[in-house]
Amino acid sequence: MPQTSKPFGRSLEHFLPLLPAEEVLIEACSTGNFSNSNSPRPETPEQGKYIRAELLRFLLLGGDETVAIHEKGVRLDGAWIEGGLDLVGCSVRRSLLLQNCTLHGQLALRDAKVRGIRLHNAKVDGISGDRLQCDGDISLREGFTATGEIRLTGARIGGDLSISGASLSSSNNTCLNLDGARIEGTLMLHDLIALDGAVSLGGVRTALFTDDLPTCSKIAEIKLDGFQYQRLSKDAPADASTRVDWLLKQRSKHLVEDFRAQPWEHLIQVLREMGHEEDARSVAIAKQVQLRKAGKYAGLGFPLHWIYGLLAGYGFRPMRTVCWMIGLWLISAVAFQYGAGKGWMGPTNPLIHKDEQLSNMCRTSWVDCAAVPPEYTTFNPLMYSLDIILPLVNLQQQVDWGPIVVTTENETIPGGEALRWLMWFEILFGWAASLLLVAALSNLMKRE
């Protein structure tokens, strides 16, 4: 019966004679053990066990009838792998574990299907994995080093994508590109040693996202538009300060002329669902500040938006409005008390002023004058100021008392005029602050 022909690289005879390290590798593949163990990562071919990348590919694809591959997959330690590992379009039936290895070339995984990949303290010239489908985890950890772009755009990962304790660099602008990837488990960017290039997470969807403060500080530029995660892990920083700094590391175009709101809104939603309500509000306020910096509020809208933030935290800090009202109420009360002592406050009832004898007796200070009819409302600076600043409250103080702006000789009283301007300002501020407070509380109730 004629032998069925196989493509080159799919039969062991294509690799004969085997190198010593390759013979050890094939033996280890049949038992599921490591080929070598506890070996340092080689930086030159002479320092490690020399293995051809084509043979490694042959084993990952299942070998042939003369080579048995254990269910644990291909497990290699301390080897120098010469050449790029080309698995483009392949269906890899066994897991790959490279530990303390140097792959002198690129790991090409475009359109491939794999069970799982673990590269621990391994060094590669980059990973090209567009549209990769992985049933399990992809783990790049414990000193993993990439001198080229890690590109997994459009990948589908059934487990976790863990990049921890790694050093990533690239000759182009991006060292890690996961655009459009779907990760069923956790996306981990943790304890990264070095990042030379941008990180792109545009359109990524993952169940859980975790990073840490040192990693956040090392990121110079990150793309977050469309990045969706159900939760931040308990180890990831959830404080507003760190997360706002993280958001502000987006490319400048996405922060200014082409402002992308999705990363901000999604983070606010996630923080709120996790119970970090105060941090969610702080991020929402930072978003409004960035919108103003981006020029989204022009003309009169710019100062009005700034005042809105100052008085009410853009609706997220209603108690700030209350504090402003209390502050103005007390300051104005002191001013009215001082003015009353100077004789700048007087009754508003014209009948009292028509009594010349009474006017002469109380000219120095109306509020302390014993000649004022006892049934007339007693002036109280705190209640007077409160009556002014609360638009829908009538304490009878504003009706019965007011600043005196001219003398009986028709001379202007500068102090009285100042108090009248203060009164007008307090009235307008009271109306504006009350409306802001009602709007802010309504928005908070809707969000709840």
URKAVEN-V528278 format. One record per residue. N is the residue number from 1. PSI is psi in whole degrees, 0 to 359 (* if undefined). Layout:
[[N	PSI] [N	PSI]]
This chain:
[[1	127] [2	144] [3	136] [4	130] [5	150] [6	152] [7	154] [8	134] [9	3] [10	8] [11	141] [12	328] [13	339] [14	344] [15	2] [16	145] [17	147] [18	147] [19	159] [20	314] [21	330] [22	324] [23	319] [24	321] [25	315] [26	320] [27	318] [28	325] [29	328] [30	337] [31	347] [32	11] [33	171] [34	143] [35	107] [36	171] [37	148] [38	38] [39	143] [40	155] [41	125] [42	140] [43	348] [44	158] [45	327] [46	338] [47	344] [48	177] [49	117] [50	123] [51	138] [52	137] [53	329] [54	323] [55	320] [56	320] [57	316] [58	317] [59	321] [60	330] [61	7] [62	358] [63	212] [64	195] [65	346] [66	352] [67	127] [68	129] [69	122] [70	157] [71	337] [72	346] [73	197] [74	121] [75	114] [76	135] [77	131] [78	34] [79	153] [80	116] [81	116] [82	126] [83	160] [84	144] [85	103] [86	106] [87	26] [88	125] [89	8] [90	155] [91	103] [92	116] [93	352] [94	153] [95	155] [96	126] [97	114] [98	117] [99	126] [100	37] [101	156] [102	120] [103	105] [104	70] [105	187] [106	147] [107	107] [108	116] [109	20] [110	129] [111	22] [112	162] [113	123] [114	161] [115	319] [116	153] [117	129] [118	119] [119	97] [120	121] [121	34] [122	156] [123	128] [124	163] [125	14] [126	163] [127	127] [128	103] [129	42] [130	131] [131	24] [132	142] [133	117] [134	125] [135	329] [136	224] [137	153] [138	119] [139	116] [140	95] [141	176] [142	51] [143	10] [144	137] [145	130] [146	125] [147	10] [148	174] [149	137] [150	109] [151	112] [152	45] [153	134] [154	13] [155	155] [156	115] [157	117] [158	341] [159	229] [160	151] [161	108] [162	118] [163	103] [164	138] [165	34] [166	161] [167	121] [168	133] [169	160] [170	150] [171	340] [172	191] [173	342] [174	128] [175	337] [176	117] [177	110] [178	20] [179	128] [180	7] [181	152] [182	120] [183	115] [184	331] [185	237] [186	137] [187	115] [188	122] [189	92] [190	137] [191	40] [192	138] [193	317] [194	146] [195	110] [196	85] [197	170] [198	159] [199	129] [200	115] [201	26] [202	125] [203	9] [204	142] [205	129] [206	155] [207	316] [208	139] [209	133] [210	137] [211	191] [212	170] [213	315] [214	321] [215	316] [216	321] [217	334] [218	340] [219	123] [220	324] [221	137] [222	140] [223	124] [224	358] [225	121] [226	357] [227	123] [228	131] [229	139] [230	325] [231	160] [232	141] [233	165] [234	340] [235	346] [236	141] [237	130] [238	4] [239	147] [240	322] [241	311] [242	317] [243	325] [244	317] [245	322] [246	314] [247	326] [248	355] [249	5] [250	158] [251	145] [252	328] [253	322] [254	355] [255	345] [256	264] [257	325] [258	60] [259	130] [260	114] [261	337] [262	313] [263	323] [264	311] [265	322] [266	318] [267	318] [268	315] [269	315] [270	315] [271	321] [272	318] [273	332] [274	356] [275	6] [276	64] [277	317] [278	318] [279	323] [280	319] [281	319] [282	321] [283	320] [284	321] [285	318] [286	325] [287	316] [288	321] [289	317] [290	324] [291	319] [292	319] [293	330] [294	358] [295	22] [296	348] [297	107] [298	165] [299	227] [300	336] [301	331] [302	304] [303	325] [304	320] [305	320] [306	317] [307	321] [308	318] [309	320] [310	318] [311	325] [312	8] [313	38] [314	32] [315	354] [316	354] [317	69] [318	330] [319	338] [320	322] [321	317] [322	319] [323	319] [324	318] [325	317] [326	317] [327	313] [328	322] [329	312] [330	318] [331	318] [332	323] [333	319] [334	317] [335	318] [336	325] [337	317] [338	314] [339	324] [340	321] [341	333] [342	0] [343	21] [344	358] [345	138] [346	170] [347	150] [348	351] [349	118] [350	336] [351	326] [352	320] [353	341] [354	342] [355	99] [356	321] [357	317] [358	319] [359	319] [360	323] [361	327] [362	14] [363	321] [364	314] [365	110] [366	324] [367	337] [368	7] [369	123] [370	346] [371	347] [372	133] [373	134] [374	335] [375	351] [376	146] [377	131] [378	134] [379	130] [380	114] [381	323] [382	313] [383	326] [384	312] [385	322] [386	321] [387	326] [388	316] [389	340] [390	108] [391	331] [392	16] [393	136] [394	105] [395	10] [396	358] [397	312] [398	330] [399	323] [400	344] [401	150] [402	166] [403	142] [404	119] [405	344] [406	153] [407	176] [408	339] [409	13] [410	31] [411	141] [412	140] [413	104] [414	320] [415	320] [416	319] [417	320] [418	319] [419	326] [420	319] [421	320] [422	318] [423	315] [424	316] [425	318] [426	323] [427	311] [428	318] [429	320] [430	317] [431	312] [432	315] [433	323] [434	318] [435	318] [436	319] [437	316] [438	317] [439	317] [440	315] [441	323] [442	317] [443	319] [444	321] [445	323] [446	318] [447	326] [448	*]]
